Amino acid sequence: EIEDARAAQVAAEAFSSLPWALFNVFRCIVGQDCNSKDGKPIFVHVARAYGWGYGVIYCVTMLLMTFGLFNVIVAIYVENTVAAAKSNSIIMKQHRLKDSQLAA
């Protein structure tokens, strides 16, 4: 019970105001640094103090953000690669056309 009271205190401290809550959510999702001052993950404290539903919401959010972010990064890479290949193909066609005109 003492540990649950400590977990509630840490969770309440991390989300005591809207700016702190937004900062901690940003830090957890983007920076992957979601630890309290004592080195334990904040959402372990939150789940102990307020129930495992918040832990599940955190896990689902992290899963979606991770796959979503990697999907965007891969899409940008693939789009740039396809655009470079298309540009290279047009340049090669122009060189072949110029070479055939010079040979004629």
BAFI-3210 file (N, C-alpha, C; in Angstrom, 3 decimals, decimal comma, padded with zeros to 6 digits):
// residues 104
n [1|2|3|4|5|6|7|8|9|10|11|12|13|14|15|16|17|18|19|20|21|22|23|24|25|26|27|28|29|30|31|32|33|34|35|36|37|38|39|40|41|42|43|44|45|46|47|48|49|50|51|52|53|54|55|56|57|58|59|60|61|62|63|64|65|66|67|68|69|70|71|72|73|74|75|76|77|78|79|80|81|82|83|84|85|86|87|88|89|90|91|92|93|94|95|96|97|98|99|100|101|102|103|104]
n.u [000,819|001,996|003,717|001,881|000,817|003,054|003,366|001,047|001,628|003,900|002,787|000,805|002,419|003,807|001,799|000,590|-000,216|-001,565|000,498|002,717|001,683|001,326|003,997|005,181|003,805|004,602|007,378|007,397|006,265|007,601|010,337|011,006|011,731|010,551|010,632|010,485|011,818|013,122|013,877|012,107|009,605|007,144|004,555|004,188|003,900|001,558|-000,255|-000,314|-001,387|-003,814|-005,033|-004,930|-005,935|-005,015|-002,382|-002,665|-003,767|-001,565|000,313|-000,924|-001,006|001,752|002,492|001,001|002,058|004,765|004,756|003,385|005,092|007,440|006,342|005,803|008,424|009,597|007,925|008,594|011,278|011,016|009,488|011,285|013,321|012,017|011,396|013,986|014,904|013,145|013,815|016,460|016,033|014,788|016,858|018,747|017,382|017,351|020,095|020,601|019,005|020,274|022,788|022,068|021,212|023,560|025,057|023,773]
n.v [-001,188|001,200|001,478|001,806|004,269|005,859|005,513|006,764|009,355|009,974|009,714|011,681|013,895|013,965|014,591|016,922|019,441|020,989|021,892|020,342|017,779|017,664|018,021|015,696|013,663|014,249|013,839|011,129|009,886|010,915|011,310|008,940|008,806|008,099|008,176|008,420|010,486|008,649|006,685|004,744|003,698|006,112|005,366|002,947|003,717|005,254|003,283|001,659|003,420|004,397|002,388|-000,341|000,288|002,741|002,105|000,293|001,987|003,658|001,811|001,054|003,542|004,068|001,951|002,514|005,060|004,464|002,607|004,239|006,468|005,250|004,310|006,699|007,690|005,667|005,878|008,440|008,009|006,006|007,414|009,469|007,902|006,703|009,005|009,920|007,801|007,998|010,527|010,030|008,162|009,740|011,528|009,731|008,885|011,295|011,614|009,368|010,033|012,365|011,297|009,577|011,418|012,800|010,791|010,321]
n.w [000,000|000,654|-001,467|-003,538|-002,797|-003,151|-005,909|-006,798|-006,008|-007,571|-010,139|-010,027|-009,713|-012,130|-013,903|-013,014|-013,876|-016,848|-018,702|-017,724|-018,086|-020,901|-021,649|-020,552|-021,920|-024,551|-024,231|-023,614|-025,904|-028,194|-027,491|-026,233|-023,584|-020,809|-017,983|-014,404|-011,730|-010,116|-011,860|-012,707|-015,069|-015,941|-016,600|-015,361|-012,748|-013,099|-013,963|-011,697|-009,821|-010,925|-012,388|-014,762|-017,213|-018,166|-018,654|-020,753|-022,698|-023,063|-024,105|-026,524|-027,813|-028,050|-029,732|-032,073|-032,713|-033,114|-035,312|-037,134|-037,401|-038,433|-040,800|-042,189|-042,494|-044,089|-046,328|-047,282|-047,959|-049,971|-051,858|-052,594|-053,698|-055,902|-057,369|-057,956|-059,542|-061,707|-062,692|-063,412|-065,435|-067,411|-068,018|-069,043|-071,376|-072,793|-073,265|-074,883|-077,105|-077,954|-078,603|-080,692|-082,572|-083,074|-084,197|-086,564]
ca.u [000,000|002,920|004,218|000,788|000,734|004,208|003,051|000,057|002,302|004,741|001,897|000,181|003,468|004,140|000,665|-000,058|-000,819|-001,652|001,809|003,525|001,099|001,688|005,434|005,489|003,294|005,529|008,636|007,215|005,961|008,603|011,703|011,177|012,272|009,329|010,993|010,365|013,112|013,783|014,285|011,048|008,717|006,025|003,276|004,048|003,303|000,191|-001,071|-000,512|-002,211|-005,128|-005,568|-004,189|-006,505|-004,110|-001,206|-003,052|-003,871|-000,192|000,934|-001,550|-000,532|003,161|002,516|000,527|003,009|006,000|004,520|003,016|006,285|008,291|005,659|006,032|009,841|009,805|007,217|009,401|012,457|010,604|009,082|012,497|014,027|011,276|011,572|015,358|014,987|012,420|014,644|017,614|015,548|014,572|018,185|019,350|016,692|017,828|021,458|020,522|018,459|021,337|023,810|021,565|021,168|024,929|025,557|023,063]
ca.v [000,000|002,339|001,603|002,378|005,697|006,489|005,517|007,818|010,642|010,190|009,924|012,991|014,893|014,022|015,130|017,836|020,558|020,729|021,955|019,182|016,598|017,696|017,799|014,296|012,851|014,486|013,187|009,676|009,394|011,320|011,132|007,620|008,943|008,184|007,737|009,382|010,861|007,479|005,795|003,822|004,280|006,868|004,701|001,906|004,431|005,631|002,075|001,232|004,371|004,668|001,208|-000,797|000,851|003,788|001,419|-000,255|003,131|004,074|000,814|001,168|004,803|003,896|001,046|003,245|006,129|003,870|002,135|005,378|007,260|004,505|004,266|007,987|007,752|004,757|006,436|009,543|007,409|005,344|008,453|010,109|006,934|006,576|010,262|009,940|006,824|008,549|011,608|009,404|007,543|010,815|012,015|008,706|008,949|012,486|011,334|008,427|010,780|013,261|010,453|009,058|012,552|013,088|009,678|010,321]
ca.w [000,000|000,651|-002,838|-004,328|-002,459|-003,826|-007,341|-007,020|-005,855|-008,759|-011,285|-009,881|-009,911|-013,563|-014,647|-012,068|-014,601|-018,281|-019,350|-017,348|-018,721|-022,322|-021,746|-020,285|-023,028|-025,657|-023,889|-023,670|-027,248|-029,174|-027,021|-025,648|-022,239|-020,015|-016,641|-013,311|-011,164|-009,546|-012,937|-013,109|-016,072|-015,389|-016,790|-014,344|-011,618|-013,458|-013,975|-010,303|-009,078|-011,514|-013,060|-015,937|-018,437|-018,659|-019,189|-022,059|-023,613|-023,368|-024,994|-027,846|-028,389|-028,441|-030,879|-033,254|-033,041|-033,641|-036,673|-037,966|-037,684|-039,357|-042,082|-042,844|-042,877|-045,226|-047,482|-047,810|-048,598|-051,213|-052,805|-053,108|-054,539|-057,162|-058,112|-058,477|-060,631|-062,847|-063,222|-064,052|-066,666|-068,394|-068,420|-069,914|-072,668|-073,485|-073,735|-076,017|-078,231|-078,428|-079,233|-081,995|-083,484|-083,462|-085,036|-087,838]
c.u [000,869|003,444|003,145|000,626|001,869|003,955|002,042|000,695|003,147|003,876|001,242|001,181|003,776|003,037|-000,119|-000,715|-000,826|-000,300|002,707|003,001|001,467|003,170|005,774|004,972|004,197|006,840|008,528|007,055|007,072|010,017|012,013|011,822|011,100|009,588|010,759|011,760|013,868|014,137|013,246|010,167|007,501|004,731|003,121|003,428|001,840|-000,720|-001,324|-001,487|-003,643|-005,734|-004,832|-004,763|-005,612|-002,824|-001,469|-003,161|-002,485|000,466|000,375|-001,073|000,903|003,277|002,103|001,500|004,284|005,805|004,152|004,215|007,214|007,665|005,882|007,482|010,118|009,119|008,003|010,620|012,096|010,208|010,294|013,272|013,342|011,440|012,977|015,513|014,284|013,228|015,844|017,207|015,339|015,905|018,854|018,691|017,163|019,241|021,447|019,995|019,519|022,432|023,349|021,482|022,571|025,505|024,920|023,582]
c.v [001,260|002,577|002,183|003,866|006,456|006,579|006,610|009,194|010,961|010,473|011,295|014,105|015,069|014,682|016,125|019,034|020,232|020,859|020,760|017,910|016,541|017,442|016,327|013,374|013,019|013,750|011,676|009,177|009,719|010,972|009,778|007,672|009,171|007,675|008,841|009,678|009,665|006,428|004,783|004,484|004,948|006,075|003,453|002,526|004,783|004,411|001,574|002,141|004,457|003,491|000,909|-000,281|001,927|003,191|000,849|000,866|003,611|003,110|000,903|002,440|004,678|003,013|001,778|004,341|005,561|003,402|003,274|006,206|006,542|004,407|005,558|008,095|006,874|005,299|007,585|008,996|006,771|006,377|009,153|009,179|006,787|007,842|010,346|008,963|007,347|009,668|011,050|008,765|008,592|011,345|011,015|008,707|010,157|012,270|010,380|009,139|011,689|012,463|009,945|010,184|012,907|012,026|009,716|011,308]
c.w [000,000|-000,760|-003,758|-004,049|-003,123|-005,332|-007,662|-006,926|-007,084|-009,978|-011,218|-010,120|-011,398|-014,383|-013,795|-012,732|-016,082|-018,975|-018,996|-018,007|-020,201|-022,521|-021,547|-021,374|-024,249|-025,429|-024,014|-025,102|-028,226|-028,719|-026,451|-024,265|-021,301|-018,600|-015,630|-012,762|-010,598|-010,586|-013,367|-014,151|-015,422|-015,496|-015,943|-013,102|-011,900|-013,422|-012,557|-009,571|-009,605|-012,267|-014,354|-017,246|-019,036|-019,221|-020,569|-023,091|-024,020|-024,346|-026,412|-028,546|-028,867|-029,673|-032,156|-033,673|-033,657|-035,073|-037,603|-038,352|-038,660|-040,736|-042,856|-043,316|-044,089|-046,470|-048,107|-048,542|-049,941|-052,259|-053,413|-054,026|-055,889|-057,995|-058,705|-059,642|-061,883|-063,502|-063,972|-065,377|-067,761|-068,902|-069,355|-071,295|-073,474|-074,027|-074,923|-077,262|-078,823|-079,145|-080,594|-083,010|-083,947|-084,383|-086,408|-088,807]
res [e|i|e|d|a|r|a|a|q|v|a|a|e|a|f|s|s|l|p|w|a|l|f|n|v|f|r|c|i|v|g|q|d|c|n|s|k|d|g|k|p|i|f|v|h|v|a|r|a|y|g|w|g|y|g|v|i|y|c|v|t|m|l|l|m|t|f|g|l|f|n|v|i|v|a|i|y|v|e|n|t|v|a|a|a|k|s|n|s|i|i|m|k|q|h|r|l|k|d|s|q|l|a|a]
***
